Amino acid sequence: MPGFVLLVRPRGDGDETIRVGFTVTKKIGNAVVRNRMKRRLRALARELMPSDGIGGADHVLIGRQSGIERPYSLLRDELAKALAKARRR
């Protein structure tokens, strides 16, 4: 099970800007844990979205419990794979 869920939705407004949103529910943990997860997701997005993101689409990363202690390199590989799959659709 991946450490996050990626949702991608084309906006269809003609603007090729890549927009990214992050969410982590209270089920994951207290505020410290949720903020740590959001920081990790933001770092992943900064690293991969400019090159692998889909222009003109909104991307939402939803943090999951398994992503808190997962190695960053594994999360990076999972996001790259998820973006590649979204691009094929």
PDB file as gemmi writes it, atoms N, CA and C in Angstrom:
CRYST1    1.000    1.000    1.000  90.00  90.00  90.00 P 1                      
ATOM      1  N   MET A   1       0.846  -1.180   0.000  1.00  0.00           N  
ATOM      2  CA  MET A   1       0.000   0.000   0.000  1.00  0.00           C  
ATOM      3  C   MET A   1       0.890   1.242   0.000  1.00  0.00           C  
ATOM      4  N   PRO A   2       0.649   2.159  -0.950  1.00  0.00           N  
ATOM      5  CA  PRO A   2       1.493   3.362  -1.023  1.00  0.00           C  
ATOM      6  C   PRO A   2       1.267   4.296   0.168  1.00  0.00           C  
ATOM      7  N   GLY A   3       2.165   5.246   0.341  1.00  0.00           N  
ATOM      8  CA  GLY A   3       2.093   6.177   1.445  1.00  0.00           C  
ATOM      9  C   GLY A   3       1.173   7.356   1.196  1.00  0.00           C  
ATOM     10  N   PHE A   4       0.553   7.395   0.030  1.00  0.00           N  
ATOM     11  CA  PHE A   4      -0.346   8.497  -0.322  1.00  0.00           C  
ATOM     12  C   PHE A   4      -1.250   8.047  -1.457  1.00  0.00           C  
ATOM     13  N   VAL A   5      -2.262   8.855  -1.727  1.00  0.00           N  
ATOM     14  CA  VAL A   5      -3.127   8.670  -2.882  1.00  0.00           C  
ATOM     15  C   VAL A   5      -2.979   9.921  -3.739  1.00  0.00           C  
ATOM     16  N   LEU A   6      -2.852   9.738  -5.041  1.00  0.00           N  
ATOM     17  CA  LEU A   6      -2.741  10.866  -5.965  1.00  0.00           C  
ATOM     18  C   LEU A   6      -4.023  10.959  -6.784  1.00  0.00           C  
ATOM     19  N   LEU A   7      -4.650  12.125  -6.742  1.00  0.00           N  
ATOM     20  CA  LEU A   7      -5.811  12.412  -7.581  1.00  0.00           C  
ATOM     21  C   LEU A   7      -5.407  13.488  -8.581  1.00  0.00           C  
ATOM     22  N   VAL A   8      -5.717  13.267  -9.849  1.00  0.00           N  
ATOM     23  CA  VAL A   8      -5.391  14.238 -10.897  1.00  0.00           C  
ATOM     24  C   VAL A   8      -6.668  14.523 -11.675  1.00  0.00           C  
ATOM     25  N   ARG A   9      -6.956  15.800 -11.823  1.00  0.00           N  
ATOM     26  CA  ARG A   9      -8.155  16.201 -12.557  1.00  0.00           C  
ATOM     27  C   ARG A   9      -7.820  17.364 -13.491  1.00  0.00           C  
ATOM     28  N   PRO A  10      -7.970  17.154 -14.802  1.00  0.00           N  
ATOM     29  CA  PRO A  10      -7.743  18.255 -15.756  1.00  0.00           C  
ATOM     30  C   PRO A  10      -8.755  19.378 -15.526  1.00  0.00           C  
ATOM     31  N   ARG A  11      -8.278  20.623 -15.592  1.00  0.00           N  
ATOM     32  CA  ARG A  11      -9.167  21.758 -15.354  1.00  0.00           C  
ATOM     33  C   ARG A  11      -9.915  22.165 -16.617  1.00  0.00           C  
ATOM     34  N   GLY A  12      -9.278  22.071 -17.776  1.00  0.00           N  
ATOM     35  CA  GLY A  12      -9.938  22.432 -19.022  1.00  0.00           C  
ATOM     36  C   GLY A  12     -10.162  23.919 -19.200  1.00  0.00           C  
ATOM     37  N   ASP A  13      -9.349  24.751 -18.528  1.00  0.00           N  
ATOM     38  CA  ASP A  13      -9.518  26.198 -18.645  1.00  0.00           C  
ATOM     39  C   ASP A  13      -8.482  26.848 -19.572  1.00  0.00           C  
ATOM     40  N   GLY A  14      -7.651  26.027 -20.219  1.00  0.00           N  
ATOM     41  CA  GLY A  14      -6.653  26.563 -21.132  1.00  0.00           C  
ATOM     42  C   GLY A  14      -5.360  27.002 -20.464  1.00  0.00           C  
ATOM     43  N   ASP A  15      -5.316  27.053 -19.156  1.00  0.00           N  
ATOM     44  CA  ASP A  15      -4.116  27.435 -18.407  1.00  0.00           C  
ATOM     45  C   ASP A  15      -3.289  26.176 -18.151  1.00  0.00           C  
ATOM     46  N   GLU A  16      -2.032  26.191 -18.549  1.00  0.00           N  
ATOM     47  CA  GLU A  16      -1.162  25.017 -18.410  1.00  0.00           C  
ATOM     48  C   GLU A  16      -0.433  24.941 -17.072  1.00  0.00           C  
ATOM     49  N   THR A  17      -0.848  25.741 -16.114  1.00  0.00           N  
ATOM     50  CA  THR A  17      -0.227  25.729 -14.795  1.00  0.00           C  
ATOM     51  C   THR A  17      -0.539  24.422 -14.074  1.00  0.00           C  
ATOM     52  N   ILE A  18       0.464  23.878 -13.394  1.00  0.00           N  
ATOM     53  CA  ILE A  18       0.287  22.680 -12.574  1.00  0.00           C  
ATOM     54  C   ILE A  18      -0.046  23.146 -11.162  1.00  0.00           C  
ATOM     55  N   ARG A  19      -1.216  22.761 -10.666  1.00  0.00           N  
ATOM     56  CA  ARG A  19      -1.596  23.126  -9.300  1.00  0.00           C  
ATOM     57  C   ARG A  19      -1.558  21.872  -8.439  1.00  0.00           C  
ATOM     58  N   VAL A  20      -1.123  22.052  -7.176  1.00  0.00           N  
ATOM     59  CA  VAL A  20      -0.970  20.922  -6.260  1.00  0.00           C  
ATOM     60  C   VAL A  20      -1.614  21.268  -4.927  1.00  0.00           C  
ATOM     61  N   GLY A  21      -2.333  20.288  -4.359  1.00  0.00           N  
ATOM     62  CA  GLY A  21      -2.926  20.429  -3.040  1.00  0.00           C  
ATOM     63  C   GLY A  21      -2.543  19.236  -2.181  1.00  0.00           C  
ATOM     64  N   PHE A  22      -2.574  19.424  -0.871  1.00  0.00           N  
ATOM     65  CA  PHE A  22      -2.176  18.376   0.071  1.00  0.00           C  
ATOM     66  C   PHE A  22      -3.233  18.255   1.153  1.00  0.00           C  
ATOM     67  N   THR A  23      -3.498  17.036   1.585  1.00  0.00           N  
ATOM     68  CA  THR A  23      -4.403  16.825   2.700  1.00  0.00           C  
ATOM     69  C   THR A  23      -3.968  15.593   3.476  1.00  0.00           C  
ATOM     70  N   VAL A  24      -4.076  15.709   4.784  1.00  0.00           N  
ATOM     71  CA  VAL A  24      -3.782  14.589   5.684  1.00  0.00           C  
ATOM     72  C   VAL A  24      -4.839  14.638   6.778  1.00  0.00           C  
ATOM     73  N   THR A  25      -5.591  13.555   6.951  1.00  0.00           N  
ATOM     74  CA  THR A  25      -6.696  13.552   7.908  1.00  0.00           C  
ATOM     75  C   THR A  25      -6.211  13.340   9.338  1.00  0.00           C  
ATOM     76  N   LYS A  26      -7.088  13.620  10.273  1.00  0.00           N  
ATOM     77  CA  LYS A  26      -6.772  13.429  11.688  1.00  0.00           C  
ATOM     78  C   LYS A  26      -6.590  11.972  12.055  1.00  0.00           C  
ATOM     79  N   LYS A  27      -7.058  11.064  11.208  1.00  0.00           N  
ATOM     80  CA  LYS A  27      -6.868   9.637  11.463  1.00  0.00           C  
ATOM     81  C   LYS A  27      -5.392   9.259  11.454  1.00  0.00           C  
ATOM     82  N   ILE A  28      -4.578  10.048  10.776  1.00  0.00           N  
ATOM     83  CA  ILE A  28      -3.147   9.759  10.649  1.00  0.00           C  
ATOM     84  C   ILE A  28      -2.425   9.977  11.970  1.00  0.00           C  
ATOM     85  N   GLY A  29      -2.797  11.008  12.694  1.00  0.00           N  
ATOM     86  CA  GLY A  29      -2.133  11.296  13.961  1.00  0.00           C  
ATOM     87  C   GLY A  29      -2.402  12.716  14.413  1.00  0.00           C  
ATOM     88  N   ASN A  30      -1.625  13.137  15.400  1.00  0.00           N  
ATOM     89  CA  ASN A  30      -1.804  14.496  15.921  1.00  0.00           C  
ATOM     90  C   ASN A  30      -1.224  15.520  14.942  1.00  0.00           C  
ATOM     91  N   ALA A  31      -1.294  16.791  15.290  1.00  0.00           N  
ATOM     92  CA  ALA A  31      -0.881  17.861  14.389  1.00  0.00           C  
ATOM     93  C   ALA A  31       0.592  17.748  13.988  1.00  0.00           C  
ATOM     94  N   VAL A  32       1.438  17.325  14.900  1.00  0.00           N  
ATOM     95  CA  VAL A  32       2.870  17.191  14.601  1.00  0.00           C  
ATOM     96  C   VAL A  32       3.079  16.150  13.504  1.00  0.00           C  
ATOM     97  N   VAL A  33       2.410  15.023  13.620  1.00  0.00           N  
ATOM     98  CA  VAL A  33       2.544  13.943  12.640  1.00  0.00           C  
ATOM     99  C   VAL A  33       1.954  14.364  11.296  1.00  0.00           C  
ATOM    100  N   ARG A  34       0.790  15.001  11.315  1.00  0.00           N  
ATOM    101  CA  ARG A  34       0.155  15.444  10.069  1.00  0.00           C  
ATOM    102  C   ARG A  34       1.020  16.477   9.360  1.00  0.00           C  
ATOM    103  N   ASN A  35       1.585  17.408  10.100  1.00  0.00           N  
ATOM    104  CA  ASN A  35       2.444  18.432   9.494  1.00  0.00           C  
ATOM    105  C   ASN A  35       3.716  17.823   8.920  1.00  0.00           C  
ATOM    106  N   ARG A  36       4.275  16.819   9.585  1.00  0.00           N  
ATOM    107  CA  ARG A  36       5.462  16.146   9.063  1.00  0.00           C  
ATOM    108  C   ARG A  36       5.135  15.458   7.738  1.00  0.00           C  
ATOM    109  N   MET A  37       3.980  14.833   7.678  1.00  0.00           N  
ATOM    110  CA  MET A  37       3.567  14.169   6.446  1.00  0.00           C  
ATOM    111  C   MET A  37       3.361  15.187   5.333  1.00  0.00           C  
ATOM    112  N   LYS A  38       2.738  16.324   5.648  1.00  0.00           N  
ATOM    113  CA  LYS A  38       2.533  17.361   4.634  1.00  0.00           C  
ATOM    114  C   LYS A  38       3.858  17.936   4.143  1.00  0.00           C  
ATOM    115  N   ARG A  39       4.833  18.093   5.041  1.00  0.00           N  
ATOM    116  CA  ARG A  39       6.153  18.577   4.630  1.00  0.00           C  
ATOM    117  C   ARG A  39       6.803  17.605   3.658  1.00  0.00           C  
ATOM    118  N   ARG A  40       6.665  16.311   3.930  1.00  0.00           N  
ATOM    119  CA  ARG A  40       7.233  15.297   3.036  1.00  0.00           C  
ATOM    120  C   ARG A  40       6.545  15.343   1.672  1.00  0.00           C  
ATOM    121  N   LEU A  41       5.222  15.493   1.660  1.00  0.00           N  
ATOM    122  CA  LEU A  41       4.491  15.563   0.399  1.00  0.00           C  
ATOM    123  C   LEU A  41       4.872  16.822  -0.386  1.00  0.00           C  
ATOM    124  N   ARG A  42       5.041  17.943   0.312  1.00  0.00           N  
ATOM    125  CA  ARG A  42       5.449  19.178  -0.361  1.00  0.00           C  
ATOM    126  C   ARG A  42       6.823  19.034  -0.996  1.00  0.00           C  
ATOM    127  N   ALA A  43       7.749  18.389  -0.282  1.00  0.00           N  
ATOM    128  CA  ALA A  43       9.093  18.180  -0.816  1.00  0.00           C  
ATOM    129  C   ALA A  43       9.046  17.292  -2.064  1.00  0.00           C  
ATOM    130  N   LEU A  44       8.218  16.260  -2.023  1.00  0.00           N  
ATOM    131  CA  LEU A  44       8.063  15.397  -3.195  1.00  0.00           C  
ATOM    132  C   LEU A  44       7.519  16.191  -4.377  1.00  0.00           C  
ATOM    133  N   ALA A  45       6.504  17.003  -4.125  1.00  0.00           N  
ATOM    134  CA  ALA A  45       5.895  17.790  -5.195  1.00  0.00           C  
ATOM    135  C   ALA A  45       6.888  18.785  -5.788  1.00  0.00           C  
ATOM    136  N   ARG A  46       7.672  19.450  -4.948  1.00  0.00           N  
ATOM    137  CA  ARG A  46       8.678  20.391  -5.452  1.00  0.00           C  
ATOM    138  C   ARG A  46       9.689  19.694  -6.342  1.00  0.00           C  
ATOM    139  N   GLU A  47      10.009  18.465  -5.997  1.00  0.00           N  
ATOM    140  CA  GLU A  47      11.030  17.719  -6.733  1.00  0.00           C  
ATOM    141  C   GLU A  47      10.499  17.155  -8.060  1.00  0.00           C  
ATOM    142  N   LEU A  48       9.285  16.617  -8.057  1.00  0.00           N  
ATOM    143  CA  LEU A  48       8.811  15.870  -9.224  1.00  0.00           C  
ATOM    144  C   LEU A  48       7.776  16.571 -10.091  1.00  0.00           C  
ATOM    145  N   MET A  49       6.967  17.436  -9.526  1.00  0.00           N  
ATOM    146  CA  MET A  49       5.877  18.033 -10.300  1.00  0.00           C  
ATOM    147  C   MET A  49       6.340  18.880 -11.486  1.00  0.00           C  
ATOM    148  N   PRO A  50       7.387  19.691 -11.365  1.00  0.00           N  
ATOM    149  CA  PRO A  50       7.771  20.502 -12.528  1.00  0.00           C  
ATOM    150  C   PRO A  50       8.101  19.662 -13.767  1.00  0.00           C  
ATOM    151  N   SER A  51       8.686  18.501 -13.579  1.00  0.00           N  
ATOM    152  CA  SER A  51       9.069  17.686 -14.731  1.00  0.00           C  
ATOM    153  C   SER A  51       8.029  16.621 -15.073  1.00  0.00           C  
ATOM    154  N   ASP A  52       7.364  16.040 -14.073  1.00  0.00           N  
ATOM    155  CA  ASP A  52       6.475  14.902 -14.307  1.00  0.00           C  
ATOM    156  C   ASP A  52       4.996  15.233 -14.170  1.00  0.00           C  
ATOM    157  N   GLY A  53       4.661  16.404 -13.654  1.00  0.00           N  
ATOM    158  CA  GLY A  53       3.258  16.766 -13.467  1.00  0.00           C  
ATOM    159  C   GLY A  53       2.555  17.006 -14.795  1.00  0.00           C  
ATOM    160  N   ILE A  54       1.242  16.987 -14.767  1.00  0.00           N  
ATOM    161  CA  ILE A  54       0.433  17.167 -15.967  1.00  0.00           C  
ATOM    162  C   ILE A  54      -0.013  18.625 -16.032  1.00  0.00           C  
ATOM    163  N   GLY A  55       0.392  19.310 -17.087  1.00  0.00           N  
ATOM    164  CA  GLY A  55       0.036  20.710 -17.251  1.00  0.00           C  
ATOM    165  C   GLY A  55      -1.460  20.880 -17.409  1.00  0.00           C  
ATOM    166  N   GLY A  56      -2.009  21.915 -16.814  1.00  0.00           N  
ATOM    167  CA  GLY A  56      -3.433  22.187 -16.913  1.00  0.00           C  
ATOM    168  C   GLY A  56      -4.293  21.297 -16.039  1.00  0.00           C  
ATOM    169  N   ALA A  57      -3.674  20.685 -15.021  1.00  0.00           N  
ATOM    170  CA  ALA A  57      -4.424  19.772 -14.145  1.00  0.00           C  
ATOM    171  C   ALA A  57      -4.179  20.122 -12.689  1.00  0.00           C  
ATOM    172  N   ASP A  58      -5.148  19.759 -11.860  1.00  0.00           N  
ATOM    173  CA  ASP A  58      -5.002  19.868 -10.413  1.00  0.00           C  
ATOM    174  C   ASP A  58      -4.551  18.515  -9.884  1.00  0.00           C  
ATOM    175  N   HIS A  59      -3.540  18.525  -9.033  1.00  0.00           N  
ATOM    176  CA  HIS A  59      -3.024  17.307  -8.411  1.00  0.00           C  
ATOM    177  C   HIS A  59      -3.281  17.411  -6.914  1.00  0.00           C  
ATOM    178  N   VAL A  60      -3.838  16.375  -6.325  1.00  0.00           N  
ATOM    179  CA  VAL A  60      -4.077  16.356  -4.881  1.00  0.00           C  
ATOM    180  C   VAL A  60      -3.391  15.127  -4.307  1.00  0.00           C  
ATOM    181  N   LEU A  61      -2.522  15.348  -3.336  1.00  0.00           N  
ATOM    182  CA  LEU A  61      -1.832  14.260  -2.639  1.00  0.00           C  
ATOM    183  C   LEU A  61      -2.498  14.079  -1.282  1.00  0.00           C  
ATOM    184  N   ILE A  62      -3.026  12.897  -1.044  1.00  0.00           N  
ATOM    185  CA  ILE A  62      -3.695  12.578   0.212  1.00  0.00           C  
ATOM    186  C   ILE A  62      -2.786  11.650   0.997  1.00  0.00           C  
ATOM    187  N   GLY A  63      -2.281  12.126   2.129  1.00  0.00           N  
ATOM    188  CA  GLY A  63      -1.362  11.338   2.942  1.00  0.00           C  
ATOM    189  C   GLY A  63      -2.063  10.166   3.610  1.00  0.00           C  
ATOM    190  N   ARG A  64      -1.367   9.049   3.692  1.00  0.00           N  
ATOM    191  CA  ARG A  64      -1.883   7.842   4.340  1.00  0.00           C  
ATOM    192  C   ARG A  64      -0.963   7.448   5.491  1.00  0.00           C  
ATOM    193  N   GLN A  65      -1.488   6.641   6.375  1.00  0.00           N  
ATOM    194  CA  GLN A  65      -0.759   6.209   7.571  1.00  0.00           C  
ATOM    195  C   GLN A  65       0.589   5.578   7.213  1.00  0.00           C  
ATOM    196  N   SER A  66       0.625   4.794   6.146  1.00  0.00           N  
ATOM    197  CA  SER A  66       1.855   4.081   5.796  1.00  0.00           C  
ATOM    198  C   SER A  66       2.952   5.018   5.287  1.00  0.00           C  
ATOM    199  N   GLY A  67       2.632   6.261   4.983  1.00  0.00           N  
ATOM    200  CA  GLY A  67       3.622   7.187   4.457  1.00  0.00           C  
ATOM    201  C   GLY A  67       4.432   7.914   5.502  1.00  0.00           C  
ATOM    202  N   ILE A  68       4.060   7.801   6.764  1.00  0.00           N  
ATOM    203  CA  ILE A  68       4.736   8.571   7.802  1.00  0.00           C  
ATOM    204  C   ILE A  68       6.180   8.122   8.000  1.00  0.00           C  
ATOM    205  N   GLU A  69       6.384   6.839   8.157  1.00  0.00           N  
ATOM    206  CA  GLU A  69       7.721   6.329   8.424  1.00  0.00           C  
ATOM    207  C   GLU A  69       8.378   5.695   7.200  1.00  0.00           C  
ATOM    208  N   ARG A  70       7.711   5.749   6.064  1.00  0.00           N  
ATOM    209  CA  ARG A  70       8.257   5.175   4.831  1.00  0.00           C  
ATOM    210  C   ARG A  70       9.464   5.987   4.373  1.00  0.00           C  
ATOM    211  N   PRO A  71      10.504   5.341   3.876  1.00  0.00           N  
ATOM    212  CA  PRO A  71      11.678   6.087   3.383  1.00  0.00           C  
ATOM    213  C   PRO A  71      11.297   7.057   2.269  1.00  0.00           C  
ATOM    214  N   TYR A  72      11.928   8.216   2.283  1.00  0.00           N  
ATOM    215  CA  TYR A  72      11.621   9.259   1.307  1.00  0.00           C  
ATOM    216  C   TYR A  72      11.859   8.760  -0.118  1.00  0.00           C  
ATOM    217  N   SER A  73      12.906   8.002  -0.327  1.00  0.00           N  
ATOM    218  CA  SER A  73      13.218   7.511  -1.672  1.00  0.00           C  
ATOM    219  C   SER A  73      12.105   6.605  -2.200  1.00  0.00           C  
ATOM    220  N   LEU A  74      11.497   5.828  -1.324  1.00  0.00           N  
ATOM    221  CA  LEU A  74      10.392   4.961  -1.736  1.00  0.00           C  
ATOM    222  C   LEU A  74       9.154   5.799  -2.086  1.00  0.00           C  
ATOM    223  N   LEU A  75       8.874   6.825  -1.289  1.00  0.00           N  
ATOM    224  CA  LEU A  75       7.760   7.721  -1.599  1.00  0.00           C  
ATOM    225  C   LEU A  75       7.991   8.416  -2.942  1.00  0.00           C  
ATOM    226  N   ARG A  76       9.226   8.807  -3.201  1.00  0.00           N  
ATOM    227  CA  ARG A  76       9.574   9.468  -4.460  1.00  0.00           C  
ATOM    228  C   ARG A  76       9.314   8.543  -5.643  1.00  0.00           C  
ATOM    229  N   ASP A  77       9.734   7.293  -5.527  1.00  0.00           N  
ATOM    230  CA  ASP A  77       9.500   6.320  -6.590  1.00  0.00           C  
ATOM    231  C   ASP A  77       8.004   6.080  -6.803  1.00  0.00           C  
ATOM    232  N   GLU A  78       7.246   6.015  -5.707  1.00  0.00           N  
ATOM    233  CA  GLU A  78       5.795   5.807  -5.808  1.00  0.00           C  
ATOM    234  C   GLU A  78       5.124   6.983  -6.508  1.00  0.00           C  
ATOM    235  N   LEU A  79       5.554   8.204  -6.194  1.00  0.00           N  
ATOM    236  CA  LEU A  79       4.953   9.373  -6.844  1.00  0.00           C  
ATOM    237  C   LEU A  79       5.317   9.407  -8.316  1.00  0.00           C  
ATOM    238  N   ALA A  80       6.545   9.096  -8.660  1.00  0.00           N  
ATOM    239  CA  ALA A  80       6.946   9.070 -10.067  1.00  0.00           C  
ATOM    240  C   ALA A  80       6.111   8.050 -10.834  1.00  0.00           C  
ATOM    241  N   LYS A  81       5.892   6.894 -10.237  1.00  0.00           N  
ATOM    242  CA  LYS A  81       5.090   5.848 -10.881  1.00  0.00           C  
ATOM    243  C   LYS A  81       3.630   6.299 -11.023  1.00  0.00           C  
ATOM    244  N   ALA A  82       3.087   6.941  -9.985  1.00  0.00           N  
ATOM    245  CA  ALA A  82       1.699   7.401 -10.028  1.00  0.00           C  
ATOM    246  C   ALA A  82       1.512   8.499 -11.073  1.00  0.00           C  
ATOM    247  N   LEU A  83       2.486   9.409 -11.196  1.00  0.00           N  
ATOM    248  CA  LEU A  83       2.385  10.466 -12.199  1.00  0.00           C  
ATOM    249  C   LEU A  83       2.485   9.893 -13.609  1.00  0.00           C  
ATOM    250  N   ALA A  84       3.337   8.890 -13.798  1.00  0.00           N  
ATOM    251  CA  ALA A  84       3.442   8.243 -15.100  1.00  0.00           C  
ATOM    252  C   ALA A  84       2.131   7.559 -15.477  1.00  0.00           C  
ATOM    253  N   LYS A  85       1.502   6.915 -14.514  1.00  0.00           N  
ATOM    254  CA  LYS A  85       0.225   6.259 -14.754  1.00  0.00           C  
ATOM    255  C   LYS A  85      -0.857   7.279 -15.075  1.00  0.00           C  
ATOM    256  N   ALA A  86      -0.869   8.410 -14.373  1.00  0.00           N  
ATOM    257  CA  ALA A  86      -1.854   9.465 -14.635  1.00  0.00           C  
ATOM    258  C   ALA A  86      -1.650  10.079 -16.022  1.00  0.00           C  
ATOM    259  N   ARG A  87      -0.404  10.207 -16.457  1.00  0.00           N  
ATOM    260  CA  ARG A  87      -0.110  10.771 -17.768  1.00  0.00           C  
ATOM    261  C   ARG A  87      -0.614   9.862 -18.890  1.00  0.00           C  
ATOM    262  N   ARG A  88      -0.583   8.544 -18.678  1.00  0.00           N  
ATOM    263  CA  ARG A  88      -1.051   7.594 -19.689  1.00  0.00           C  
ATOM    264  C   ARG A  88      -2.573   7.668 -19.896  1.00  0.00           C  
ATOM    265  N   ARG A  89      -3.300   8.094 -18.892  1.00  0.00           N  
ATOM    266  CA  ARG A  89      -4.764   8.128 -18.979  1.00  0.00           C  
ATOM    267  C   ARG A  89      -5.246   9.286 -19.744  1.00  0.00           C  
TER     268      ARG A  89                                                      
END                                                                             
